[in-house]
């Protein structure tokens, strides 16, 4: 692979950065809200799953007494 000098490299980086389509403020807010909602949903799911497993293990340990 051919080496490029630093000036040419940064020119190429700048050219590529201009091609990037940046999200709008609205898209960013909607995506952020969706992430928070999914985090809450996942947290509730794992809380419920943990409680069910904890109850099940507790019941199994009670059998041995």
N, CA, C and O atoms as CSV, one atom per row, in Angstrom:
chain,resi,resn,atom,element,x,y,z
A,1,UNK,N,N,0.843,-1.169,0.000
A,1,UNK,CA,C,0.000,0.000,0.000
A,1,UNK,C,C,0.893,1.240,0.000
A,1,UNK,O,O,1.828,1.341,0.794
A,2,UNK,N,N,0.604,2.156,-0.876
A,2,UNK,CA,C,1.424,3.355,-1.013
A,2,UNK,C,C,1.200,4.288,0.168
A,2,UNK,O,O,0.072,4.464,0.629
A,3,UNK,N,N,2.276,4.878,0.649
A,3,UNK,CA,C,2.175,5.824,1.758
A,3,UNK,C,C,1.836,7.201,1.214
A,3,UNK,O,O,2.333,7.617,0.167
A,4,UNK,N,N,0.984,7.894,1.945
A,4,UNK,CA,C,0.658,9.267,1.566
A,4,UNK,C,C,1.234,10.205,2.616
A,4,UNK,O,O,1.395,9.842,3.781
A,5,UNK,N,N,1.538,11.409,2.177
A,5,UNK,CA,C,2.073,12.354,3.155
A,5,UNK,C,C,0.926,12.878,4.020
A,5,UNK,O,O,-0.237,12.774,3.632
A,6,UNK,N,N,1.242,13.439,5.186
A,6,UNK,CA,C,0.201,13.873,6.130
A,6,UNK,C,C,-0.765,14.913,5.546
A,6,UNK,O,O,-1.961,14.868,5.832
A,7,UNK,N,N,-0.267,15.833,4.745
A,7,UNK,CA,C,-1.131,16.861,4.169
A,7,UNK,C,C,-2.159,16.221,3.245
A,7,UNK,O,O,-3.343,16.551,3.311
A,8,UNK,N,N,-1.721,15.318,2.394
A,8,UNK,CA,C,-2.635,14.635,1.478
A,8,UNK,C,C,-3.640,13.780,2.256
A,8,UNK,O,O,-4.817,13.708,1.901
A,9,UNK,N,N,-3.160,13.142,3.311
A,9,UNK,CA,C,-4.039,12.319,4.135
A,9,UNK,C,C,-5.176,13.157,4.721
A,9,UNK,O,O,-6.341,12.769,4.634
A,10,UNK,N,N,-4.845,14.298,5.315
A,10,UNK,CA,C,-5.873,15.134,5.922
A,10,UNK,C,C,-6.806,15.734,4.880
A,10,UNK,O,O,-7.978,15.974,5.171
A,11,UNK,N,N,-6.313,15.977,3.681
A,11,UNK,CA,C,-7.190,16.439,2.604
A,11,UNK,C,C,-8.195,15.344,2.242
A,11,UNK,O,O,-9.372,15.623,2.014
A,12,UNK,N,N,-7.730,14.117,2.193
A,12,UNK,CA,C,-8.616,12.996,1.890
A,12,UNK,C,C,-9.647,12.795,3.005
A,12,UNK,O,O,-10.817,12.515,2.745
A,13,UNK,N,N,-9.195,12.941,4.232
A,13,UNK,CA,C,-10.103,12.801,5.373
A,13,UNK,C,C,-11.183,13.877,5.309
A,13,UNK,O,O,-12.360,13.598,5.534
A,14,UNK,N,N,-10.779,15.101,5.002
A,14,UNK,CA,C,-11.731,16.197,4.897
A,14,UNK,C,C,-12.738,15.962,3.772
A,14,UNK,O,O,-13.928,16.241,3.923
A,15,UNK,N,N,-12.256,15.453,2.658
A,15,UNK,CA,C,-13.137,15.150,1.531
A,15,UNK,C,C,-14.156,14.081,1.914
A,15,UNK,O,O,-15.338,14.208,1.596
A,16,UNK,N,N,-13.711,13.049,2.582
A,16,UNK,CA,C,-14.620,11.982,2.999
A,16,UNK,C,C,-15.606,12.477,4.056
A,16,UNK,O,O,-16.769,12.073,4.052
A,17,UNK,N,N,-15.154,13.344,4.956
A,17,UNK,CA,C,-16.032,13.862,6.005
A,17,UNK,C,C,-17.157,14.699,5.409
A,17,UNK,O,O,-18.256,14.739,5.962
A,18,UNK,N,N,-16.900,15.361,4.300
A,18,UNK,CA,C,-17.945,16.147,3.637
A,18,UNK,C,C,-19.037,15.257,3.051
A,18,UNK,O,O,-20.163,15.715,2.860
A,19,UNK,N,N,-18.727,14.009,2.764
A,19,UNK,CA,C,-19.696,13.076,2.188
A,19,UNK,C,C,-20.661,12.503,3.231
A,19,UNK,O,O,-21.694,11.930,2.884
A,20,UNK,N,N,-20.315,12.661,4.504
A,20,UNK,CA,C,-21.119,12.093,5.575
A,20,UNK,C,C,-22.450,12.831,5.670
A,20,UNK,O,O,-22.490,14.061,5.637
A,21,UNK,N,N,-23.531,12.079,5.786
A,21,UNK,CA,C,-24.844,12.661,5.999
A,21,UNK,C,C,-25.121,12.635,7.493
A,21,UNK,O,O,-25.352,11.575,8.076
A,22,UNK,N,N,-25.097,13.803,8.100
A,22,UNK,CA,C,-25.284,13.888,9.535
A,22,UNK,C,C,-26.774,13.887,9.868
A,22,UNK,O,O,-27.569,14.463,9.126
A,23,UNK,N,N,-27.164,13.249,10.973
A,23,UNK,CA,C,-28.584,13.226,11.341
A,23,UNK,C,C,-29.041,14.617,11.789
A,23,UNK,O,O,-28.251,15.428,12.274
A,24,UNK,N,N,-30.327,14.862,11.612
A,24,UNK,CA,C,-30.882,16.126,12.077
A,24,UNK,C,C,-31.046,16.073,13.592
A,24,UNK,O,O,-30.933,15.014,14.210
A,25,UNK,N,N,-31.312,17.226,14.168
A,25,UNK,CA,C,-31.517,17.286,15.617
A,25,UNK,C,C,-32.712,16.416,16.020
A,25,UNK,O,O,-32.670,15.720,17.035
A,26,UNK,N,N,-33.773,16.465,15.216
A,26,UNK,CA,C,-34.976,15.668,15.507
A,26,UNK,C,C,-34.659,14.179,15.464
A,26,UNK,O,O,-35.078,13.435,16.352
A,27,UNK,N,N,-33.925,13.733,14.446
A,27,UNK,CA,C,-33.558,12.311,14.342
A,27,UNK,C,C,-32.717,11.882,15.539
A,27,UNK,O,O,-32.887,10.784,16.068
A,28,UNK,N,N,-31.817,12.750,15.955
A,28,UNK,CA,C,-30.966,12.426,17.104
A,28,UNK,C,C,-31.797,12.298,18.380
A,28,UNK,O,O,-31.585,11.378,19.170
A,29,UNK,N,N,-32.739,13.216,18.582
A,29,UNK,CA,C,-33.586,13.154,19.779
A,29,UNK,C,C,-34.470,11.915,19.769
A,29,UNK,O,O,-34.632,11.264,20.802
A,30,UNK,N,N,-35.044,11.580,18.616
A,30,UNK,CA,C,-35.893,10.394,18.525
A,30,UNK,C,C,-35.086,9.126,18.787
A,30,UNK,O,O,-35.532,8.243,19.518
A,31,UNK,N,N,-33.914,9.039,18.199
A,31,UNK,CA,C,-33.058,7.861,18.404
A,31,UNK,C,C,-32.636,7.745,19.863
A,31,UNK,O,O,-32.615,6.646,20.419
A,32,UNK,N,N,-32.300,8.873,20.487
A,32,UNK,CA,C,-31.918,8.863,21.901
A,32,UNK,C,C,-33.085,8.396,22.767
A,32,UNK,O,O,-32.904,7.594,23.683
A,33,UNK,N,N,-34.275,8.897,22.476
A,33,UNK,CA,C,-35.458,8.480,23.242
A,33,UNK,C,C,-35.704,6.988,23.068
A,33,UNK,O,O,-36.041,6.294,24.027
A,34,UNK,N,N,-35.535,6.491,21.841
A,34,UNK,CA,C,-35.731,5.059,21.602
A,34,UNK,C,C,-34.730,4.225,22.397
A,34,UNK,O,O,-35.080,3.165,22.916
A,35,UNK,N,N,-33.503,4.691,22.493
A,35,UNK,CA,C,-32.484,3.965,23.262
A,35,UNK,C,C,-32.892,3.916,24.731
A,35,UNK,O,O,-32.808,2.862,25.362
A,36,UNK,N,N,-33.336,5.050,25.280
A,36,UNK,CA,C,-33.744,5.069,26.680
A,36,UNK,C,C,-34.941,4.147,26.926
A,36,UNK,O,O,-34.985,3.449,27.939
A,37,UNK,N,N,-35.905,4.140,26.010
A,37,UNK,CA,C,-37.070,3.262,26.154
A,37,UNK,C,C,-36.625,1.801,26.132
A,37,UNK,O,O,-37.080,1.003,26.952
A,38,UNK,N,N,-35.744,1.449,25.205
A,38,UNK,CA,C,-35.284,0.059,25.123
A,38,UNK,C,C,-34.484,-0.338,26.366
A,38,UNK,O,O,-34.562,-1.483,26.809
A,39,UNK,N,N,-33.722,0.591,26.927
A,39,UNK,CA,C,-32.981,0.304,28.163
A,39,UNK,C,C,-33.963,0.022,29.298
A,39,UNK,O,O,-33.761,-0.905,30.083
A,40,UNK,N,N,-35.016,0.815,29.384
A,40,UNK,CA,C,-36.017,0.607,30.431
A,40,UNK,C,C,-36.731,-0.727,30.237
A,40,UNK,O,O,-36.933,-1.467,31.200
A,41,UNK,N,N,-37.114,-1.039,28.996
A,41,UNK,CA,C,-37.793,-2.306,28.712
A,41,UNK,C,C,-36.877,-3.494,29.048
A,41,UNK,O,O,-37.316,-4.465,29.665
A,42,UNK,N,N,-35.623,-3.411,28.643
A,42,UNK,CA,C,-34.684,-4.500,28.933
A,42,UNK,C,C,-34.465,-4.638,30.443
A,42,UNK,O,O,-34.376,-5.751,30.960
A,43,UNK,N,N,-34.378,-3.512,31.141
A,43,UNK,CA,C,-34.187,-3.559,32.595
A,43,UNK,C,C,-35.360,-4.232,33.282
A,43,UNK,O,O,-35.174,-5.060,34.174
A,44,UNK,N,N,-36.562,-3.878,32.868
A,44,UNK,CA,C,-37.753,-4.499,33.461
A,44,UNK,C,C,-37.791,-5.992,33.152
A,44,UNK,O,O,-38.106,-6.802,34.024
A,45,UNK,N,N,-37.470,-6.355,31.904
A,45,UNK,CA,C,-37.451,-7.771,31.532
A,45,UNK,C,C,-36.475,-8.556,32.408
A,45,UNK,O,O,-36.824,-9.609,32.942
A,46,UNK,N,N,-35.249,-8.041,32.554
A,46,UNK,CA,C,-34.258,-8.778,33.339
A,46,UNK,C,C,-34.598,-8.766,34.827
A,46,UNK,O,O,-34.256,-9.710,35.540
A,47,UNK,N,N,-35.259,-7.724,35.306
A,47,UNK,CA,C,-35.708,-7.715,36.694
A,47,UNK,C,C,-36.736,-8.829,36.925
A,47,UNK,O,O,-36.646,-9.579,37.897
A,48,UNK,N,N,-37.704,-8.921,36.025
A,48,UNK,CA,C,-38.737,-9.957,36.149
A,48,UNK,C,C,-38.114,-11.352,36.013
A,48,UNK,O,O,-38.431,-12.248,36.795
A,49,UNK,N,N,-37.238,-11.538,35.031
A,49,UNK,CA,C,-36.590,-12.841,34.841
A,49,UNK,C,C,-35.769,-13.214,36.072
A,49,UNK,O,O,-35.773,-14.371,36.492
A,50,UNK,N,N,-35.070,-12.249,36.649
A,50,UNK,CA,C,-34.267,-12.508,37.837
A,50,UNK,C,C,-35.152,-12.891,39.019
A,50,UNK,O,O,-34.816,-13.795,39.783
A,51,UNK,N,N,-36.279,-12.206,39.170
A,51,UNK,CA,C,-37.191,-12.522,40.276
A,51,UNK,C,C,-37.782,-13.916,40.115
A,51,UNK,O,O,-37.906,-14.651,41.095
A,52,UNK,N,N,-38.147,-14.286,38.896
A,52,UNK,CA,C,-38.695,-15.625,38.646
A,52,UNK,C,C,-37.648,-16.700,38.941
A,52,UNK,O,O,-37.947,-17.695,39.600
A,53,UNK,N,N,-36.431,-16.502,38.457
A,53,UNK,CA,C,-35.365,-17.481,38.709
A,53,UNK,C,C,-35.035,-17.550,40.197
A,53,UNK,O,O,-34.800,-18.632,40.735
A,54,UNK,N,N,-35.017,-16.403,40.856
A,54,UNK,CA,C,-34.733,-16.377,42.289
A,54,UNK,C,C,-35.817,-17.141,43.069
A,54,UNK,O,O,-35.521,-17.900,43.992
A,55,UNK,N,N,-37.063,-16.918,42.677
A,55,UNK,CA,C,-38.160,-17.639,43.325
A,55,UNK,C,C,-38.025,-19.143,43.089
A,55,UNK,O,O,-38.195,-19.938,44.013
A,56,UNK,N,N,-37.715,-19.532,41.839
A,56,UNK,CA,C,-37.569,-20.944,41.511
A,56,UNK,C,C,-36.442,-21.607,42.286
A,56,UNK,O,O,-36.605,-22.714,42.801
A,57,UNK,N,N,-35.307,-20.939,42.371
A,57,UNK,CA,C,-34.177,-21.511,43.117
A,57,UNK,C,C,-34.536,-21.586,44.598
A,57,UNK,O,O,-34.202,-22.562,45.270
A,58,UNK,N,N,-35.205,-20.574,45.101
A,58,UNK,CA,C,-35.633,-20.608,46.514
A,58,UNK,C,C,-36.557,-21.782,46.796
A,58,UNK,O,O,-36.448,-22.434,47.834
A,59,UNK,N,N,-37.467,-22.045,45.868
A,59,UNK,CA,C,-38.396,-23.170,46.037
A,59,UNK,C,C,-37.645,-24.502,45.991
A,59,UNK,O,O,-37.961,-25.415,46.753
A,60,UNK,N,N,-36.659,-24.619,45.109
A,60,UNK,CA,C,-35.865,-25.850,45.034
A,60,UNK,C,C,-35.060,-26.053,46.319
A,60,UNK,O,O,-34.930,-27.182,46.792
A,61,UNK,N,N,-34.539,-25.009,46.870
A,61,UNK,CA,C,-33.756,-25.132,48.115
A,61,UNK,C,C,-34.659,-25.451,49.302
A,61,UNK,O,O,-34.221,-26.086,50.261
A,62,UNK,N,N,-35.914,-25.016,49.243
A,62,UNK,CA,C,-36.864,-25.336,50.322
A,62,UNK,C,C,-37.188,-26.809,50.341
A,62,UNK,O,O,-37.464,-27.368,51.402
A,63,UNK,N,N,-37.162,-27.451,49.185
A,63,UNK,CA,C,-37.467,-28.892,49.104
A,63,UNK,C,C,-36.442,-29.694,49.905
A,63,UNK,O,O,-36.795,-30.699,50.523
A,64,UNK,N,N,-35.198,-29.270,49.903
A,64,UNK,CA,C,-34.147,-29.998,50.594
A,64,UNK,C,C,-34.177,-29.885,52.092
A,64,UNK,O,O,-33.463,-30.633,52.759
A,65,UNK,N,N,-34.954,-29.002,52.658
A,65,UNK,CA,C,-34.968,-28.816,54.109
A,65,UNK,C,C,-35.787,-29.817,54.827
A,65,UNK,O,O,-35.882,-29.772,56.054
